[in-house]
Amino acid sequence: MYDWIRLYDLRYQSCHGVLPHEHMIPQQFRVDVEIGLNTREAARSDRLEESVNYADVVGRVTDVMEGDPINLIETLAERIASAVLSFPHVGQVGVRVKKMAPPVAHTVGYVEVEIWRNA
């Protein structure tokens, strides 16, 4: 059973998508990350080293989102999950990647991919 650290609504202007113009023109993405870990020792010791530094997690998410263009938001989510799972103490991660203005024929609020991965 895990405790959870949740990072919601991280915002990026990034060049990801299948269409050629999406690799050149930034568009808005939002990312949520849920980190499952046992926080009991961190709470007892009051030491960050026994938990996960969410500022470092944001840095890793930013590296993925601001990196080279990727075609699929599924790939973005998988790379973010892998990056978060590489931190000590993290046992599970949930990632949601939202593309806020997908290039579809009808008006859509956003499209979203959600994945869950275990260490």
N, C-alpha and C positions, 0 to 999 in steps of 0.2 A: 504494500500500500504506500502510495506516494503523497507527499505534500506538493504544493504547486506554486511556482512563481510564474506569473502571467505578464506578458508584455503585449499591450494592445495598441493597434492603430499606428504602427511605425509607417511613416510616409516617405515615399521615394518618387522621384522623376527619373525613369529609367527607360532604356531602349531595348525592350524585349518583345518578341512576338514573331509569328510565322511570316507575315507579310514584309517585303523588302523595306518599305518606308518605316516600319516599326523599329528597325535597327538603326534608323537615322534620326527620328523625331522622338524625343522623350515624351512619355506619357505617365500618368499617375498610377502608382501601385500602392497598396496598403498591405501590411504584413502583421499577423498576430502570431505570437509564439507562446506556448504553454510548456513549462519545464517541470517534469516530475522528478523529485528527489526526496531523500529523507533529510529534513532540516533539523532533526532533534539535536544532533551534536553541535550544529552551528548555533542553535538557540541556547544550548547549555553553556558553550564556551564564549559566545558573543564574538566569534572570529569569522571573518569573511572567507578565509581559506577553507572552512568546513562547509561552505555553501557554493553558490555560483554567483559571480559578479555580473549583474544584469547589464552593466555598462559594457563589459567585454562581450556579452552576447549580442548587444546591439551593434557593436563593432564588426562582429562576424557576419551578421545579417547584412549590414551595409556593404561589406566586401563583396558578397554575392550579388546584391541588388545593383551595385554600382560597377560591377565587373563587366566582362565582355558580354555582348548580346547573346541571349538564349532564346530559342524558339518557343518553348512551352513553359507555361506557369507550373506544370507538373515537375519539370526539371528544376525550376527555381525552388520549389518547396522541398524537393529531395535534397538539394545541395545545402539549403538552410538547415534541414533536419540533421544531416551528417555533421555539419559544422557545430551545431549545438550539442550533439551527442558526444563530441570529442572532449568536452569539458569533464574534469573529474566530478564525481558524485551524481551526474545526470543519468537517470535510468530510463526515462521516457521523454518524448517530445511530441507536441502537436504543433503543426504549422498550417496557417491559412494564408494564402496569397490571393489578393484581390486585384483584378485588373479593372480599373474604375471606368474606362471608356473603351470597351472592346469593339473592334471593327465588325459589327454585325448589321444586318439590314434593318433591324427593328430597334427601338429604344430599349435599352437594358440598363438597369441601375449599375450592375457590375457583374463580372463572372468571378468565381472563386474556386480554388482547389484547396481541399483540406486533407492532410495526411497525418498519420500517427506512426511513430517508430519507437522501437525499444533498443536499448544499448545491447 
